[in-house]
Amino acid sequence: MAAEKSHLWTEVDYDADGKQVGYIHLPHSVTRSAYGTLAIPLTVIKNGKGPTALLMAGNHGDEYEGQVTLCKLIREIEPKDIRGRLIIMPAANMPAAMAGARVSPIDDGNLNRAFPGSPSMSVTYQIAHYLDTVVVPKAEVWFDLHSGGGSLAYVPFASVSTSGNKKLDQRSLELLRVFGSPVSLVWTYLPDSRLAHSSAHRNNVIYLGGEFGGGASVNPDGCKLTYDGTVRALAHMGILKDTKKFKIGKAPEKVRWMELLGQSYYVYAPDHGLFEPAVKLGSMVKKGQLAGLTHFVDNPGREPVPAYFKDSGLVICQRHYGRVERGDCVAHLATDRSEP
Ligand SMILES: [Zn+2]
């Protein structure tokens, strides 16, 4: 039986030269709109032959730095500025982006846990499937710009994840170097194979990500980093002919190379309550050190329950919200490494 095709469609012609600012339409028949579609922003800028870069944000709707940067680049980049093609999607999970939420309000779907997706499941899985089968195979490189969203805060960094394919990993690391993030991270441990990077690696596409802020706010440093880094990387790929008109800063002379190696880097809330962190975001901690205390304001005589770091390293991520349920991630670490 032939695989079921995507039901999503677009009036944008991926192969036409010029600049098209349009939409991908996902048929979504509901009471208020029987023949309606969800319109997911899609911009294609093309000028002749050359490589294709997919620039994406809004994979999680409450992660904003990439969304701001990609809107800016859509307005600024003209076909004459490039060789090849840019496919730009600033709000990939559009319903989530409009709701300012990590997951879609329509199906509770987390796009970054929905790959490879399906054309016959709910809307978020249909978006993942369209990306996986239509958009990603057109690209040589996929920028997927994240942040901590509402629940987490991050020390901003750009990252790649290892694929097991040596050649692809080398090309990914080269682009990460060119991106020029003062903190650059290699994920060798990722907890889930349904993430976007798995789609990229299956399609032999370089996947460049990063966490550029958090707390459901717009981090200006994260915006600058995503903007400057994206411009630098596109110029390195030969897609942007010149970086002059983009007024980017200098790449940092010294990069702090970090990695994330395993489950022991994560700390989880041991109970439901109010979590008081014992350390600040960005601090160095030792294995066994107190990560924080869960307090019980509904039962104030009860002693707070401690959570400890299971490894040493930099607190690169911390929970932003105070209230926790048992099992919520309250922090994770990264450790220093040599330049890969
Ligand atoms: Zn994210």
Residues whose N, C-alpha, C, O or C-beta is under 5 A from the ligand:
A	BS01	ZN	H60 E63 H146 S147
